[in-house]
Amino acid sequence: MTSGFSYTGSYDVIVAGVGAMGSATSYHLARRGRKVLALERFGIPHAMGSYHGHTRIIRLAYYEDPSYVVLLRRAYELWREIQDVLGEQLLYITGSVDAGPEDSWVFRGSWESCRLHDLPHEVLTGAELNRRYPGYRLPRDHLALLQPEGGFLAPERCIVSHVMAAQARGAEVHAHEKVLEWQPLQDGVRVRTERGSYEAEKLVITAGTWDAELLDVLDGLAVPERQVLAWLQPTRPEYFRPQNFPVFNVLVEEGRFYGFPVFGVPGFKFGKYHHLQETVDPDTLDREARREDEELLRSFAERYFPEGCGPTMSLATCMFTNTPDNHFIIDLHPEYPQVVVASPCSGHGFKFASVVGEILADLAESGTTRHDISLFRLERFAREEAGRASP
């Protein structure tokens, strides 16, 4: 515990965790005139969780489930809005590639989302993609869906922007103040931290990888996983500039990988989804990249992005927080409706932070939202468990 300050107070809403979702939630509540306290156990921003690393993909074509596309359209609107509020570019458009064998869930799911939502797109063979974007060297017979509105966000700056915009509207933000526990009250909640005790009508828990520490209802449903990223110096840097290199999700025989053009670090950035499938404790995570991590990633780049496979510039670890079905959890607490629960991760959550912040602000204010979040309700896991138990 850091000494020197002691706090107390009463608020409309307390937000526990000021990362991607918590910073956006704080902004949306503050702009609606709510008295907000946002609490973060680390710094703002920080590199201890899931959002650091200079870039995060955003894409409209969505192979995970086409129902995400409606939320993505709103997310794009809100990212552009916060850019205008702060006067800083956060969203960079490069186009996005979703590629794999013709019958793969990555290609077909992406194509289906474009078809259902009338998204502009092109379908290219691997050979055609390689000719258009020579940084790529995918299998010639794979199919690639190219969607022009994909790109990336600058995640650390996104969080700082939301925090600064929230503070400008009166939100109180405390960093380096760990939440120790919360208690339901008859008309609200009490939150105890390392520095003090606070009360509020509502509590929003957006602690990311640490959600399960604060929410028993997420036990076994929000599982942290170690993830590693690499940045390699391209031997043909002109191939990997943002204007020449769409962000990608590709399914190849080695697994499913994602990547970015050069931005922020002098290297081409990429990673493998569910890297080594290592379930971890976020407090004891091995944050150093190992030789086996680097070798796995370099092997992929050597085969599919050979002009991007020069010397290693940087390696970094972060975490996914995975749900059993890899969809988000966004809901009211099943016993205490004054508590809003959010774990929108599973490795694909950051792009939604702007709209998830709007949704969580809605739930904190009224318990409902105009957005369709039926896919994300906690009750789906109870239904699945009941189904397994039935004879």
C-alpha positions as a LaTeX table, in Angstrom:
\begin{tabular}{lrrr}
\hline
Residue & $x$ (\AA) & $y$ (\AA) & $z$ (\AA) \\
\hline
Met1 & 0.00 & 0.00 & 0.00 \\
Thr2 & 1.22 & 3.50 & $-0.89$ \\
Ser3 & 0.87 & 5.87 & 2.05 \\
Gly4 & 0.24 & 9.60 & 2.07 \\
Phe5 & $-3.44$ & 9.93 & 1.18 \\
Ser6 & $-6.72$ & 8.79 & 2.68 \\
Tyr7 & $-10.03$ & 9.18 & 0.90 \\
Thr8 & $-13.72$ & 8.83 & 1.55 \\
Gly9 & $-16.83$ & 10.00 & $-0.20$ \\
Ser10 & $-20.17$ & 9.26 & $-1.84$ \\
Tyr11 & $-20.83$ & 9.01 & $-5.59$ \\
Asp12 & $-23.45$ & 8.12 & $-8.13$ \\
Val13 & $-21.27$ & 5.43 & $-9.70$ \\
Ile14 & $-17.93$ & 3.85 & $-8.83$ \\
Val15 & $-15.96$ & 2.26 & $-11.69$ \\
Ala16 & $-13.44$ & $-0.38$ & $-10.57$ \\
Gly17 & $-10.71$ & $-0.69$ & $-13.20$ \\
Val18 & $-9.69$ & 2.10 & $-15.56$ \\
Gly19 & $-8.50$ & 0.19 & $-18.60$ \\
Ala20 & $-10.21$ & 0.00 & $-21.96$ \\
Met21 & $-13.78$ & $-0.49$ & $-20.73$ \\
Gly22 & $-13.52$ & 1.37 & $-17.44$ \\
Ser23 & $-12.08$ & 4.54 & $-18.96$ \\
Ala24 & $-14.83$ & 4.63 & $-21.60$ \\
Thr25 & $-17.53$ & 3.94 & $-18.99$ \\
Ser26 & $-16.23$ & 6.76 & $-16.81$ \\
Tyr27 & $-16.39$ & 9.14 & $-19.77$ \\
His28 & $-19.92$ & 8.21 & $-20.78$ \\
Leu29 & $-21.21$ & 8.53 & $-17.21$ \\
Ala30 & $-19.45$ & 11.83 & $-16.60$ \\
Arg31 & $-20.74$ & 13.37 & $-19.83$ \\
Arg32 & $-24.26$ & 12.49 & $-18.63$ \\
Gly33 & $-23.69$ & 14.48 & $-15.47$ \\
Arg34 & $-23.12$ & 11.59 & $-13.07$ \\
Lys35 & $-20.78$ & 11.93 & $-10.11$ \\
Val36 & $-18.15$ & 9.30 & $-10.94$ \\
Leu37 & $-15.24$ & 7.80 & $-9.05$ \\
Ala38 & $-12.90$ & 5.62 & $-11.14$ \\
Leu39 & $-10.36$ & 3.44 & $-9.32$ \\
Glu40 & $-7.29$ & 1.84 & $-10.90$ \\
Arg41 & $-4.81$ & $-0.43$ & $-9.07$ \\
Phe42 & $-1.93$ & 0.41 & $-11.45$ \\
Gly43 & $-1.07$ & 3.55 & $-13.42$ \\
Ile44 & $-2.99$ & 5.24 & $-16.24$ \\
Pro45 & $-2.07$ & 3.87 & $-18.69$ \\
His46 & $-0.14$ & 0.75 & $-17.65$ \\
Ala47 & 1.39 & $-2.38$ & $-19.14$ \\
Met48 & 0.16 & $-4.96$ & $-16.64$ \\
Gly49 & $-3.03$ & $-6.14$ & $-18.32$ \\
Ser50 & $-4.41$ & $-6.63$ & $-21.81$ \\
Tyr51 & $-4.34$ & $-3.33$ & $-23.68$ \\
His52 & $-0.71$ & $-2.21$ & $-23.99$ \\
Gly53 & 1.43 & $-2.63$ & $-27.10$ \\
His54 & 0.80 & 0.46 & $-29.30$ \\
Thr55 & $-1.87$ & $-1.08$ & $-31.56$ \\
Arg56 & $-5.13$ & $-3.03$ & $-31.39$ \\
Ile57 & $-7.06$ & $-4.25$ & $-34.43$ \\
Ile58 & $-10.49$ & $-2.88$ & $-35.28$ \\
Arg59 & $-12.48$ & $-4.50$ & $-38.09$ \\
Leu60 & $-16.06$ & $-4.46$ & $-39.31$ \\
Ala61 & $-16.04$ & $-7.91$ & $-40.94$ \\
Tyr62 & $-16.45$ & $-10.20$ & $-37.94$ \\
Tyr63 & $-16.04$ & $-13.94$ & $-38.18$ \\
Glu64 & $-16.63$ & $-14.56$ & $-34.47$ \\
Asp65 & $-20.36$ & $-13.80$ & $-34.88$ \\
Pro66 & $-22.09$ & $-11.45$ & $-37.34$ \\
Ser67 & $-24.18$ & $-9.93$ & $-34.54$ \\
Tyr68 & $-21.09$ & $-8.01$ & $-33.39$ \\
Val69 & $-21.21$ & $-5.85$ & $-36.53$ \\
Val70 & $-24.01$ & $-3.61$ & $-35.23$ \\
Leu71 & $-21.97$ & $-2.83$ & $-32.12$ \\
Leu72 & $-18.89$ & $-2.24$ & $-34.25$ \\
Arg73 & $-20.63$ & 0.39 & $-36.33$ \\
Arg74 & $-21.45$ & 2.29 & $-33.16$ \\
Ala75 & $-17.91$ & 1.71 & $-31.85$ \\
Tyr76 & $-16.45$ & 3.39 & $-34.93$ \\
Glu77 & $-18.77$ & 6.38 & $-34.43$ \\
Leu78 & $-17.71$ & 6.74 & $-30.81$ \\
Trp79 & $-13.98$ & 6.35 & $-31.52$ \\
Arg80 & $-14.27$ & 9.18 & $-34.03$ \\
Glu81 & $-16.24$ & 11.22 & $-31.51$ \\
Ile82 & $-13.59$ & 10.93 & $-28.79$ \\
Gln83 & $-10.92$ & 11.79 & $-31.38$ \\
Asp84 & $-12.79$ & 15.03 & $-32.07$ \\
Val85 & $-13.24$ & 15.76 & $-28.36$ \\
Leu86 & $-9.51$ & 15.50 & $-27.64$ \\
Gly87 & $-8.14$ & 16.48 & $-31.05$ \\
Glu88 & $-5.90$ & 13.42 & $-31.25$ \\
Gln89 & $-5.95$ & 10.62 & $-33.83$ \\
Leu90 & $-6.76$ & 7.26 & $-32.26$ \\
Leu91 & $-8.19$ & 5.32 & $-35.22$ \\
Tyr92 & $-6.08$ & 4.43 & $-38.26$ \\
Ile93 & $-7.70$ & 2.88 & $-41.35$ \\
Thr94 & $-5.60$ & 0.35 & $-43.29$ \\
Gly95 & $-8.16$ & $-2.20$ & $-44.44$ \\
Ser96 & $-8.39$ & $-5.64$ & $-42.85$ \\
Val97 & $-7.70$ & $-9.14$ & $-44.15$ \\
Asp98 & $-9.41$ & $-12.29$ & $-42.83$ \\
Ala99 & $-7.89$ & $-15.29$ & $-44.58$ \\
Gly100 & $-7.70$ & $-19.05$ & $-44.48$ \\
Pro101 & $-8.76$ & $-22.14$ & $-46.41$ \\
Glu102 & $-12.00$ & $-21.61$ & $-48.35$ \\
Asp103 & $-14.02$ & $-23.70$ & $-45.88$ \\
Ser104 & $-12.39$ & $-22.24$ & $-42.75$ \\
Trp105 & $-14.45$ & $-20.50$ & $-40.09$ \\
Val106 & $-12.25$ & $-17.39$ & $-40.31$ \\
Phe107 & $-12.84$ & $-16.77$ & $-44.01$ \\
Arg108 & $-16.43$ & $-18.00$ & $-44.18$ \\
Gly109 & $-17.47$ & $-16.24$ & $-40.97$ \\
Ser110 & $-16.00$ & $-12.97$ & $-42.16$ \\
Trp111 & $-17.67$ & $-13.32$ & $-45.55$ \\
Glu112 & $-21.03$ & $-14.13$ & $-43.91$ \\
Ser113 & $-20.87$ & $-11.02$ & $-41.71$ \\
Cys114 & $-20.23$ & $-8.89$ & $-44.81$ \\
Arg115 & $-23.11$ & $-10.52$ & $-46.66$ \\
Leu116 & $-25.60$ & $-10.13$ & $-43.80$ \\
His117 & $-24.68$ & $-6.51$ & $-43.08$ \\
Asp118 & $-23.99$ & $-5.37$ & $-46.64$ \\
Leu119 & $-20.37$ & $-4.43$ & $-45.90$ \\
Pro120 & $-18.13$ & $-3.51$ & $-48.83$ \\
His121 & $-15.50$ & $-6.18$ & $-49.39$ \\
Glu122 & $-13.41$ & $-8.09$ & $-51.90$ \\
Val123 & $-12.56$ & $-11.79$ & $-51.97$ \\
Leu124 & $-9.03$ & $-12.53$ & $-53.18$ \\
Thr125 & $-7.04$ & $-15.70$ & $-53.52$ \\
Gly126 & $-3.82$ & $-15.92$ & $-51.58$ \\
Ala127 & $-1.95$ & $-15.38$ & $-54.84$ \\
Glu128 & $-3.95$ & $-12.23$ & $-55.64$ \\
Leu129 & $-3.48$ & $-10.88$ & $-52.12$ \\
Asn130 & 0.26 & $-11.47$ & $-52.31$ \\
Arg131 & 0.50 & $-9.53$ & $-55.57$ \\
Arg132 & $-1.49$ & $-6.60$ & $-54.23$ \\
Tyr133 & 0.28 & $-6.51$ & $-50.86$ \\
Pro134 & 3.76 & $-8.00$ & $-51.34$ \\
Gly135 & 4.44 & $-8.11$ & $-47.59$ \\
Tyr136 & 2.06 & $-11.09$ & $-47.53$ \\
Arg137 & 3.04 & $-14.60$ & $-48.65$ \\
Leu138 & $-0.06$ & $-16.63$ & $-47.79$ \\
Pro139 & $-0.82$ & $-20.01$ & $-49.41$ \\
Arg140 & $-1.87$ & $-19.33$ & $-53.00$ \\
Asp141 & $-5.09$ & $-21.32$ & $-52.73$ \\
His142 & $-6.31$ & $-19.71$ & $-49.49$ \\
Leu143 & $-9.07$ & $-17.12$ & $-49.71$ \\
Ala144 & $-8.80$ & $-13.66$ & $-48.17$ \\
Leu145 & $-11.63$ & $-11.27$ & $-47.41$ \\
Leu146 & $-10.44$ & $-7.67$ & $-47.73$ \\
Gln147 & $-12.66$ & $-5.13$ & $-45.95$ \\
Pro148 & $-11.62$ & $-1.51$ & $-46.52$ \\
Glu149 & $-12.75$ & $-0.06$ & $-43.18$ \\
Gly150 & $-10.54$ & $-2.20$ & $-40.94$ \\
Gly151 & $-7.49$ & $-0.80$ & $-39.21$ \\
Phe152 & $-6.07$ & $-0.27$ & $-35.76$ \\
Leu153 & $-6.44$ & 1.82 & $-32.63$ \\
Ala154 & $-3.69$ & 3.34 & $-30.48$ \\
Pro155 & $-4.80$ & 1.70 & $-27.20$ \\
Glu156 & $-2.79$ & 3.58 & $-24.60$ \\
Arg157 & $-3.85$ & 6.89 & $-26.13$ \\
Cys158 & $-7.47$ & 5.70 & $-26.29$ \\
Ile159 & $-7.47$ & 5.13 & $-22.54$ \\
Val160 & $-5.74$ & 8.42 & $-21.78$ \\
Ser161 & $-8.22$ & 10.23 & $-24.03$ \\
His162 & $-11.25$ & 8.73 & $-22.31$ \\
Val163 & $-9.79$ & 9.49 & $-18.87$ \\
Met164 & $-8.96$ & 13.09 & $-19.74$ \\
Ala165 & $-12.40$ & 13.63 & $-21.27$ \\
Ala166 & $-14.02$ & 12.12 & $-18.15$ \\
Gln167 & $-11.95$ & 14.33 & $-15.85$ \\
Ala168 & $-12.89$ & 17.41 & $-17.89$ \\
Arg169 & $-16.53$ & 16.56 & $-17.13$ \\
Gly170 & $-15.95$ & 16.18 & $-13.41$ \\
Ala171 & $-15.03$ & 12.53 & $-12.94$ \\
Glu172 & $-12.66$ & 11.75 & $-10.07$ \\
Val173 & $-9.97$ & 9.27 & $-11.13$ \\
His174 & $-7.58$ & 7.59 & $-8.68$ \\
Ala175 & $-4.64$ & 5.54 & $-9.92$ \\
His176 & $-2.49$ & 3.25 & $-7.76$ \\
Glu177 & $-5.47$ & 2.51 & $-5.52$ \\
Lys178 & $-6.40$ & $-1.17$ & $-5.41$ \\
Val179 & $-9.98$ & $-2.19$ & $-4.67$ \\
Leu180 & $-9.91$ & $-4.70$ & $-1.81$ \\
Glu181 & $-13.60$ & $-5.55$ & $-1.55$ \\
Trp182 & $-17.13$ & $-4.35$ & $-2.19$ \\
Gln183 & $-20.29$ & $-4.84$ & $-0.13$ \\
Pro184 & $-23.91$ & $-4.48$ & $-1.22$ \\
Leu185 & $-25.98$ & $-1.99$ & 0.73 \\
Gln186 & $-29.73$ & $-1.62$ & 0.78 \\
Asp187 & $-29.56$ & 1.36 & $-1.58$ \\
Gly188 & $-26.14$ & 0.95 & $-3.18$ \\
Val189 & $-22.65$ & $-0.37$ & $-2.53$ \\
Arg190 & $-19.64$ & 0.26 & $-0.34$ \\
Val191 & $-16.17$ & $-0.13$ & $-1.84$ \\
Arg192 & $-13.06$ & $-0.46$ & 0.32 \\
Thr193 & $-9.63$ & 0.24 & $-1.16$ \\
Glu194 & $-6.06$ & 0.51 & 0.11 \\
Arg195 & $-6.66$ & 4.21 & 0.71 \\
Gly196 & $-10.22$ & 4.57 & 1.90 \\
Ser197 & $-13.87$ & 3.65 & 1.78 \\
Tyr198 & $-16.51$ & 4.94 & $-0.63$ \\
Glu199 & $-20.24$ & 4.54 & $-1.20$ \\
Ala200 & $-22.22$ & 4.83 & $-4.39$ \\
Glu201 & $-25.61$ & 3.99 & $-5.82$ \\
Lys202 & $-24.01$ & 1.79 & $-8.49$ \\
Leu203 & $-20.77$ & $-0.09$ & $-9.06$ \\
Val204 & $-19.30$ & $-1.05$ & $-12.45$ \\
Ile205 & $-16.54$ & $-3.67$ & $-12.32$ \\
Thr206 & $-14.21$ & $-3.50$ & $-15.31$ \\
Ala207 & $-11.06$ & $-5.00$ & $-13.80$ \\
Gly208 & $-10.15$ & $-7.11$ & $-16.81$ \\
Thr209 & $-7.94$ & $-10.02$ & $-15.87$ \\
Trp210 & $-8.67$ & $-9.31$ & $-12.20$ \\
Asp211 & $-12.47$ & $-9.40$ & $-12.62$ \\
Ala212 & $-12.80$ & $-12.83$ & $-11.03$ \\
Glu213 & $-11.05$ & $-11.59$ & $-7.86$ \\
Leu214 & $-13.90$ & $-9.13$ & $-7.33$ \\
Leu215 & $-16.78$ & $-11.19$ & $-8.71$ \\
Asp216 & $-17.53$ & $-14.70$ & $-7.47$ \\
Val217 & $-20.04$ & $-15.06$ & $-10.31$ \\
Leu218 & $-17.13$ & $-15.06$ & $-12.78$ \\
Asp219 & $-15.29$ & $-17.89$ & $-11.08$ \\
Gly220 & $-14.31$ & $-20.26$ & $-13.88$ \\
Leu221 & $-15.90$ & $-17.97$ & $-16.50$ \\
Ala222 & $-13.11$ & $-15.37$ & $-16.85$ \\
Val223 & $-9.83$ & $-17.25$ & $-17.16$ \\
Pro224 & $-6.52$ & $-15.36$ & $-17.68$ \\
Glu225 & $-4.14$ & $-16.61$ & $-20.36$ \\
Arg226 & $-0.57$ & $-15.55$ & $-21.16$ \\
Gln227 & $-0.11$ & $-13.96$ & $-24.59$ \\
Val228 & 3.12 & $-12.93$ & $-26.37$ \\
Leu229 & 3.67 & $-10.45$ & $-29.20$ \\
Ala230 & 6.67 & $-9.88$ & $-31.46$ \\
Trp231 & 7.91 & $-6.90$ & $-33.44$ \\
Leu232 & 10.39 & $-7.80$ & $-36.22$ \\
Gln233 & 12.32 & $-5.35$ & $-38.39$ \\
Pro234 & 11.20 & $-5.74$ & $-42.03$ \\
Thr235 & 13.87 & $-6.25$ & $-44.66$ \\
Arg236 & 11.52 & $-4.43$ & $-47.07$ \\
Pro237 & 10.07 & $-1.72$ & $-44.81$ \\
Glu238 & 8.01 & $-0.19$ & $-47.63$ \\
Tyr239 & 5.85 & $-3.33$ & $-47.68$ \\
Phe240 & 4.85 & $-2.91$ & $-44.03$ \\
Arg241 & 3.85 & 0.75 & $-43.90$ \\
Pro242 & 0.21 & 1.39 & $-42.90$ \\
Gln243 & $-0.75$ & 2.50 & $-46.39$ \\
Asn244 & 0.62 & $-0.74$ & $-47.88$ \\
Phe245 & $-0.26$ & $-3.36$ & $-45.27$ \\
Pro246 & $-3.78$ & $-4.15$ & $-44.02$ \\
Val247 & $-4.16$ & $-5.56$ & $-40.52$ \\
Phe248 & $-4.81$ & $-9.30$ & $-40.62$ \\
Asn249 & $-6.37$ & $-12.35$ & $-39.03$ \\
Val250 & $-5.16$ & $-15.50$ & $-40.78$ \\
Leu251 & $-5.79$ & $-19.18$ & $-40.17$ \\
Val252 & $-2.91$ & $-21.36$ & $-41.33$ \\
Glu253 & $-1.76$ & $-24.84$ & $-40.39$ \\
Glu254 & 0.27 & $-23.45$ & $-37.47$ \\
Gly255 & $-2.82$ & $-21.79$ & $-35.96$ \\
Arg256 & $-4.63$ & $-18.47$ & $-36.02$ \\
Phe257 & $-2.48$ & $-15.32$ & $-36.09$ \\
Tyr258 & $-3.06$ & $-11.57$ & $-36.20$ \\
Gly259 & $-0.83$ & $-8.67$ & $-37.16$ \\
Phe260 & $-0.27$ & $-5.01$ & $-37.97$ \\
Pro261 & 1.84 & $-2.67$ & $-40.07$ \\
Val262 & 4.81 & $-0.89$ & $-38.52$ \\
Phe263 & 3.57 & 1.69 & $-36.01$ \\
Gly264 & 5.01 & 2.94 & $-32.72$ \\
Val265 & 7.89 & 0.44 & $-32.69$ \\
Pro266 & 10.37 & $-0.06$ & $-35.58$ \\
Gly267 & 8.94 & $-3.49$ & $-36.32$ \\
Phe268 & 6.11 & $-5.48$ & $-37.90$ \\
Lys269 & 3.88 & $-6.63$ & $-35.01$ \\
Phe270 & 2.02 & $-9.93$ & $-34.80$ \\
Gly271 & 0.93 & $-12.67$ & $-32.41$ \\
Lys272 & $-0.75$ & $-16.05$ & $-32.25$ \\
Tyr273 & $-4.17$ & $-16.37$ & $-30.66$ \\
His274 & $-3.96$ & $-18.41$ & $-27.43$ \\
His275 & $-0.18$ & $-18.46$ & $-27.89$ \\
Leu276 & 0.93 & $-21.50$ & $-25.82$ \\
Gln277 & $-2.46$ & $-21.97$ & $-24.13$ \\
Glu278 & $-1.01$ & $-21.09$ & $-20.72$ \\
Thr279 & $-3.61$ & $-20.39$ & $-18.04$ \\
Val280 & $-2.05$ & $-17.99$ & $-15.53$ \\
Asp281 & $-2.52$ & $-16.09$ & $-12.29$ \\
Pro282 & $-2.32$ & $-12.41$ & $-13.29$ \\
Asp283 & $-0.40$ & $-11.57$ & $-10.11$ \\
Thr284 & 2.37 & $-14.11$ & $-10.82$ \\
Leu285 & 2.44 & $-13.96$ & $-14.63$ \\
Asp286 & 5.84 & $-14.54$ & $-16.24$ \\
Arg287 & 6.14 & $-11.20$ & $-18.02$ \\
Glu288 & 9.43 & $-11.99$ & $-19.76$ \\
Ala289 & 9.24 & $-13.40$ & $-23.28$ \\
Arg290 & 11.11 & $-16.69$ & $-23.56$ \\
Arg291 & 13.16 & $-18.18$ & $-26.37$ \\
Glu292 & 10.36 & $-20.61$ & $-27.22$ \\
Asp293 & 7.94 & $-17.68$ & $-27.56$ \\
Glu294 & 10.21 & $-15.92$ & $-30.02$ \\
Glu295 & 10.94 & $-19.07$ & $-32.01$ \\
Leu296 & 7.23 & $-19.87$ & $-32.41$ \\
Leu297 & 6.49 & $-16.38$ & $-33.72$ \\
Arg298 & 9.54 & $-16.09$ & $-35.95$ \\
Ser299 & 8.73 & $-19.44$ & $-37.54$ \\
Phe300 & 5.33 & $-18.10$ & $-38.59$ \\
Ala301 & 6.79 & $-14.86$ & $-40.00$ \\
Glu302 & 9.52 & $-16.67$ & $-41.92$ \\
Arg303 & 6.91 & $-18.71$ & $-43.76$ \\
Tyr304 & 4.12 & $-16.21$ & $-44.40$ \\
Phe305 & 5.74 & $-12.75$ & $-44.12$ \\
Pro306 & 9.38 & $-13.36$ & $-45.09$ \\
Glu307 & 10.16 & $-9.70$ & $-45.90$ \\
Gly308 & 8.96 & $-8.83$ & $-42.39$ \\
Cys309 & 11.26 & $-11.30$ & $-40.67$ \\
Gly310 & 14.40 & $-9.32$ & $-39.93$ \\
Pro311 & 15.97 & $-8.84$ & $-36.49$ \\
Thr312 & 13.69 & $-8.92$ & $-33.47$ \\
Met313 & 12.94 & $-5.39$ & $-32.29$ \\
Ser314 & 10.75 & $-6.13$ & $-29.29$ \\
Leu315 & 8.81 & $-8.87$ & $-27.49$ \\
Ala316 & 6.00 & $-8.27$ & $-25.03$ \\
Thr317 & 3.61 & $-10.28$ & $-22.90$ \\
Cys318 & 0.01 & $-9.42$ & $-22.14$ \\
Met319 & $-3.07$ & $-11.42$ & $-21.15$ \\
Phe320 & $-6.34$ & $-12.59$ & $-22.61$ \\
Thr321 & $-9.27$ & $-13.15$ & $-20.25$ \\
Asn322 & $-11.19$ & $-16.00$ & $-21.84$ \\
Thr323 & $-14.80$ & $-17.01$ & $-21.37$ \\
Pro324 & $-15.88$ & $-20.61$ & $-22.15$ \\
Asp325 & $-17.47$ & $-19.60$ & $-25.47$ \\
Asn326 & $-15.10$ & $-16.69$ & $-26.22$ \\
His327 & $-17.97$ & $-14.17$ & $-26.21$ \\
Phe328 & $-18.09$ & $-11.22$ & $-23.85$ \\
Ile329 & $-19.82$ & $-11.05$ & $-20.47$ \\
Ile330 & $-21.85$ & $-7.85$ & $-20.00$ \\
Asp331 & $-24.70$ & $-7.97$ & $-17.50$ \\
Leu332 & $-26.09$ & $-7.00$ & $-14.13$ \\
His333 & $-24.97$ & $-9.03$ & $-11.15$ \\
Pro334 & $-27.55$ & $-11.84$ & $-10.71$ \\
Glu335 & $-28.01$ & $-11.11$ & $-6.99$ \\
Tyr336 & $-27.16$ & $-7.40$ & $-6.74$ \\
Pro337 & $-28.57$ & $-5.40$ & $-9.68$ \\
Gln338 & $-26.77$ & $-2.29$ & $-8.48$ \\
Val339 & $-23.55$ & $-3.97$ & $-9.66$ \\
Val340 & $-22.69$ & $-4.10$ & $-13.38$ \\
Val341 & $-20.42$ & $-6.92$ & $-14.55$ \\
Ala342 & $-18.15$ & $-6.65$ & $-17.60$ \\
Ser343 & $-15.55$ & $-9.03$ & $-18.98$ \\
Pro344 & $-15.56$ & $-8.24$ & $-22.71$ \\
Cys345 & $-12.26$ & $-9.80$ & $-23.60$ \\
Ser346 & $-11.40$ & $-13.31$ & $-24.87$ \\
Gly347 & $-8.73$ & $-11.67$ & $-26.99$ \\
His348 & $-11.03$ & $-9.54$ & $-29.16$ \\
Gly349 & $-12.52$ & $-6.90$ & $-26.88$ \\
Phe350 & $-10.52$ & $-3.69$ & $-27.20$ \\
Lys351 & $-12.08$ & $-2.48$ & $-30.46$ \\
Phe352 & $-15.48$ & $-2.44$ & $-28.70$ \\
Ala353 & $-14.36$ & $-0.37$ & $-25.70$ \\
Ser354 & $-16.01$ & 2.84 & $-26.87$ \\
Val355 & $-19.44$ & 1.24 & $-27.29$ \\
Val356 & $-19.08$ & $-1.07$ & $-24.28$ \\
Gly357 & $-18.49$ & 2.08 & $-22.21$ \\
Glu358 & $-21.80$ & 3.42 & $-23.49$ \\
Ile359 & $-23.55$ & 0.11 & $-22.70$ \\
Leu360 & $-22.14$ & $-0.07$ & $-19.17$ \\
Ala361 & $-23.16$ & 3.53 & $-18.51$ \\
Asp362 & $-26.69$ & 2.63 & $-19.65$ \\
Leu363 & $-26.81$ & $-0.38$ & $-17.33$ \\
Ala364 & $-25.50$ & 1.65 & $-14.40$ \\
Glu365 & $-28.11$ & 4.35 & $-14.96$ \\
Ser366 & $-31.20$ & 2.32 & $-15.73$ \\
Gly367 & $-30.40$ & $-1.40$ & $-15.76$ \\
Thr368 & $-31.17$ & $-1.57$ & $-19.49$ \\
Thr369 & $-29.56$ & $-0.55$ & $-22.77$ \\
Arg370 & $-30.81$ & 0.05 & $-26.31$ \\
His371 & $-27.98$ & $-2.13$ & $-27.59$ \\
Asp372 & $-28.59$ & $-5.85$ & $-28.09$ \\
Ile373 & $-26.40$ & $-7.63$ & $-25.54$ \\
Ser374 & $-28.33$ & $-10.91$ & $-25.46$ \\
Leu375 & $-25.21$ & $-12.77$ & $-26.65$ \\
Phe376 & $-23.31$ & $-11.55$ & $-23.59$ \\
Arg377 & $-25.69$ & $-12.31$ & $-20.72$ \\
Leu378 & $-24.45$ & $-14.40$ & $-17.80$ \\
Glu379 & $-27.53$ & $-16.60$ & $-17.88$ \\
Arg380 & $-26.27$ & $-18.40$ & $-20.99$ \\
Phe381 & $-23.80$ & $-20.33$ & $-18.87$ \\
Ala382 & $-26.52$ & $-21.40$ & $-16.44$ \\
Arg383 & $-28.59$ & $-22.63$ & $-19.40$ \\
Glu384 & $-25.65$ & $-24.61$ & $-20.74$ \\
Glu385 & $-25.04$ & $-26.17$ & $-17.33$ \\
Ala386 & $-28.72$ & $-27.07$ & $-16.99$ \\
Gly387 & $-28.67$ & $-28.61$ & $-20.44$ \\
Arg388 & $-25.69$ & $-30.79$ & $-19.55$ \\
Ala389 & $-27.39$ & $-31.90$ & $-16.34$ \\
Ser390 & $-30.62$ & $-32.91$ & $-18.08$ \\
Pro391 & $-31.01$ & $-36.66$ & $-18.80$ \\
\hline
\end{tabular}
